[in-house]
Amino acid sequence: MGSSSSSLNNVPDGQQLMQETGFSAAHLLRLYERFKFLDKDNRGHLRSEDFEAVPELSENPIGDRIVGAFFLPGQETVDFSSFVRVLAHFRPTEKNRTRAGAQPEPANSRNRKLKFAFRLYDRDRDGKISRTELLQVLREMLGMQVTEEQLQSIADRAIQEADLDKDDAISFDEFRKSLEKVNIDHKMSIRFLE
Amino acid sequence: MELFFNPFDNLLCILLGISFTVWFTLLLVFIIVPAIFGVSFGIRRLYMKTLLKIFEWATLRLERGAKEKNHHLYKPYSNAIIAREPTTSLEEEIKEIRRSGSNKDLDSASEFEMSDIFYFARRGVESIMDDEVTKRFSAEELESWNLLTRSNYNFHYISLRLTVLWGLGLLIRYGILLPLRVTLAFTGVGLLVFLTSLIGLLPNGRMKSFLSEKVHLMCYRICVRALTAIITYHDSENKPKNGGICVANHTSPIDVIILASDGCYAMVGQIHGGLMGVIQRSMVKACPHVWFERSEVKDRHLVAKRLSDHVQDKTKLPILIFPEGTCINNTSVMMFKKGSFDIGATVYPVAIKYDPRFGDAFWNSSKFGMVNYLLRMMSSWAIVCSVWYLPPMSREEGEDAVQFANRVKAAIARKGGLVDLLWDGGLKREKVKDTFKEEQQKLYSKMLVGTQEDRSRS
């Protein structure tokens, strides 16, 4: 009689995802409802069109890039596990979490958050943000509001500041170093309402 | 053998005949006659109170049952999943990120930082997790259960009593209420078509308008009873007058019936084929409505001209328009299209708020067709709503159509307790225009490039 996703059993790989991502059962349930909501045709997975249906995302200058972060290279669809694994990066970091040595690094660690942001820049995933890639991101964020020269000079300055080994590209270590003092946890975290 | 069956058959026929007559008389006395004269016995309000008590009991039972079985009761999120920062500006947020990251003097270093991307990334992911717009286009989720499985997310087998109640509810709704309502609906529509065509034969004049008014009101009232709609009208002294335009928020096609059963309006719309078209064509015989052919709808000037001609004629009824252009789920009011606010007539705003506890009136046209929707409406418990007539507004000096539209929208949202959104209802089907993205880019570039200019100057 009747059915609903009122228990974690209805969420595919529920228990495993809870362990992996650190989301509580309640949060995972909410995210599953959201996933199903975005999946308008009930396919069980999301395509980029489903993401594009969110108007606030279309307003975001790097909206396409963010959507791209959900798709694994070569894949055209996002299932619920991948969806949640990406969102897990935005969980607030727990302060006093002790980790057994063999456990993999949690998705919302400072390092992983930085990696996520790095991947937004480094689209071809070669481990470096090249000048071209930086220019591309800048162009997206600024649109037609700046001239080519202004864009170049901004990129020049950014690379000059961060590029320590002078290879005209920013590696992940250089990226991390330049953001040493930034409060990543606060700025790259999304809190759930209880 | 035949002798044995005969008296039985007779008895059956007699019983059927009697029940039919009783049924029809009851219908006539309690529903149709009051509809004609516009009085009410108060039966529907009693019905509503009883239902509310039953729903409360059902919800309590559900919650108790869930606790006993240690199920996680899913509380539907009515507003938000995530905590969003109060809307600080782009500039403030990015500055904050940078402030935490550098010791440099802030004013001289307001140039691009690699950490700027955090702002956009987080905003983007927040939108993916929860956004203000898309949830307006699906039915509102309820806190308590109203014995309709279509609005329930927790329904497991909790207790025998609850299931029996649900089953009983099902029987009543589909076995008794639905046939009753369908009969009424057919009566109402049939009478409308028939009588308006009849009135159309009369010469234009006071008698004709008078009769057409009475006929329209009567038929709409029958339709209101066909939906068991319990409507409370507030501030009726502000009811729209001739030569004005009545604007209201749109949740479903039933809005028309609700408003038109309390006053006479000239409808605006496109001529359809089929039954709808028949109704439209006969209505226009009795009094002037504004129907457009499909081809004419695209021509904005033509539409505007016909509307303004209509309002200028003071003998004609006020026009009824829904400026949102599409059905919204009654938790918010979306952008009003400026066309009707450009004509220069007095605008009479009306706010309609449905009580979702008895039956969700929102028409999700991408999910259900019209017939399916009407059947769902007629098999709900009731449609309970409140209508507020707001005082008339006119366009002020120096105000353009868009500002006027927004002012009216804000008034309607405030009165009806709905959220006032800037977003366009057309987003249900179309994508966001690029102008919104440009806005964000402009804000960001002002931050960066603006500072660079200062730098080159110094």
Chai-1 contact restraints between the chains, C-beta under 6 A:
chainA,res_idxA,chainB,res_idxB,connection_type,confidence,min_distance_angstrom,max_distance_angstrom,comment,restraint_id
A,M1,B,Y157,contact,1.0,0.0,6.0,A-B,restraint_1
A,G2,B,T149,contact,1.0,0.0,6.0,A-B,restraint_2
A,G2,B,F155,contact,1.0,0.0,6.0,A-B,restraint_3
A,S4,B,Y153,contact,1.0,0.0,6.0,A-B,restraint_4
A,S4,B,N154,contact,1.0,0.0,6.0,A-B,restraint_5
A,S6,B,H71,contact,1.0,0.0,6.0,A-B,restraint_6
A,S6,B,Y74,contact,1.0,0.0,6.0,A-B,restraint_7
A,S6,B,N154,contact,1.0,0.0,6.0,A-B,restraint_8
A,S7,B,H72,contact,1.0,0.0,6.0,A-B,restraint_9
A,R30,B,I81,contact,1.0,0.0,6.0,A-B,restraint_10
A,V54,B,S127,contact,1.0,0.0,6.0,A-B,restraint_11
A,V54,B,D131,contact,1.0,0.0,6.0,A-B,restraint_12
A,V54,B,T134,contact,1.0,0.0,6.0,A-B,restraint_13
A,P55,B,V133,contact,1.0,0.0,6.0,A-B,restraint_14
A,P55,B,L427,contact,1.0,0.0,6.0,A-B,restraint_15
A,P55,B,V432,contact,1.0,0.0,6.0,A-B,restraint_16
A,E56,B,S127,contact,1.0,0.0,6.0,A-B,restraint_17
A,E56,B,D131,contact,1.0,0.0,6.0,A-B,restraint_18
A,L57,B,G124,contact,1.0,0.0,6.0,A-B,restraint_19
A,L57,B,S127,contact,1.0,0.0,6.0,A-B,restraint_20
A,S58,B,V432,contact,1.0,0.0,6.0,A-B,restraint_21
A,E59,B,V432,contact,1.0,0.0,6.0,A-B,restraint_22
A,E59,B,F436,contact,1.0,0.0,6.0,A-B,restraint_23
A,E59,B,K437,contact,1.0,0.0,6.0,A-B,restraint_24
A,N60,B,F120,contact,1.0,0.0,6.0,A-B,restraint_25
A,N60,B,R123,contact,1.0,0.0,6.0,A-B,restraint_26
A,N60,B,G124,contact,1.0,0.0,6.0,A-B,restraint_27
A,P61,B,K437,contact,1.0,0.0,6.0,A-B,restraint_28
A,P61,B,Q440,contact,1.0,0.0,6.0,A-B,restraint_29
A,P61,B,Q441,contact,1.0,0.0,6.0,A-B,restraint_30
A,I62,B,F120,contact,1.0,0.0,6.0,A-B,restraint_31
A,G63,B,G124,contact,1.0,0.0,6.0,A-B,restraint_32
A,I66,B,G124,contact,1.0,0.0,6.0,A-B,restraint_33
A,F90,B,V125,contact,1.0,0.0,6.0,A-B,restraint_34
A,A117,B,I117,contact,1.0,0.0,6.0,A-B,restraint_35
A,L120,B,I117,contact,1.0,0.0,6.0,A-B,restraint_36
A,M141,B,Y444,contact,1.0,0.0,6.0,A-B,restraint_37
A,L142,B,Q441,contact,1.0,0.0,6.0,A-B,restraint_38
A,L142,B,S445,contact,1.0,0.0,6.0,A-B,restraint_39
A,G143,B,E438,contact,1.0,0.0,6.0,A-B,restraint_40
A,G143,B,Q441,contact,1.0,0.0,6.0,A-B,restraint_41
A,Q145,B,Q441,contact,1.0,0.0,6.0,A-B,restraint_42
A,Q145,B,K442,contact,1.0,0.0,6.0,A-B,restraint_43
A,Q145,B,S445,contact,1.0,0.0,6.0,A-B,restraint_44
A,V146,B,S445,contact,1.0,0.0,6.0,A-B,restraint_45
A,V146,B,V449,contact,1.0,0.0,6.0,A-B,restraint_46
A,Q150,B,V449,contact,1.0,0.0,6.0,A-B,restraint_47
A,I154,B,F112,contact,1.0,0.0,6.0,A-B,restraint_48
A,A158,B,F112,contact,1.0,0.0,6.0,A-B,restraint_49
A,S178,B,M114,contact,1.0,0.0,6.0,A-B,restraint_50
A,L179,B,S115,contact,1.0,0.0,6.0,A-B,restraint_51
A,K181,B,G101,contact,1.0,0.0,6.0,A-B,restraint_52
A,V182,B,S100,contact,1.0,0.0,6.0,A-B,restraint_53
A,V182,B,G101,contact,1.0,0.0,6.0,A-B,restraint_54
A,V182,B,S115,contact,1.0,0.0,6.0,A-B,restraint_55
A,N183,B,S100,contact,1.0,0.0,6.0,A-B,restraint_56
A,K187,B,I97,contact,1.0,0.0,6.0,A-B,restraint_57
A,K187,B,F118,contact,1.0,0.0,6.0,A-B,restraint_58
A,M188,B,F118,contact,1.0,0.0,6.0,A-B,restraint_59
A,M188,B,R122,contact,1.0,0.0,6.0,A-B,restraint_60
A,I190,B,I82,contact,1.0,0.0,6.0,A-B,restraint_61
A,I190,B,E126,contact,1.0,0.0,6.0,A-B,restraint_62
A,R191,B,A83,contact,1.0,0.0,6.0,A-B,restraint_63
A,F192,B,I82,contact,1.0,0.0,6.0,A-B,restraint_64
A,L193,B,A80,contact,1.0,0.0,6.0,A-B,restraint_65
A,L193,B,A83,contact,1.0,0.0,6.0,A-B,restraint_66
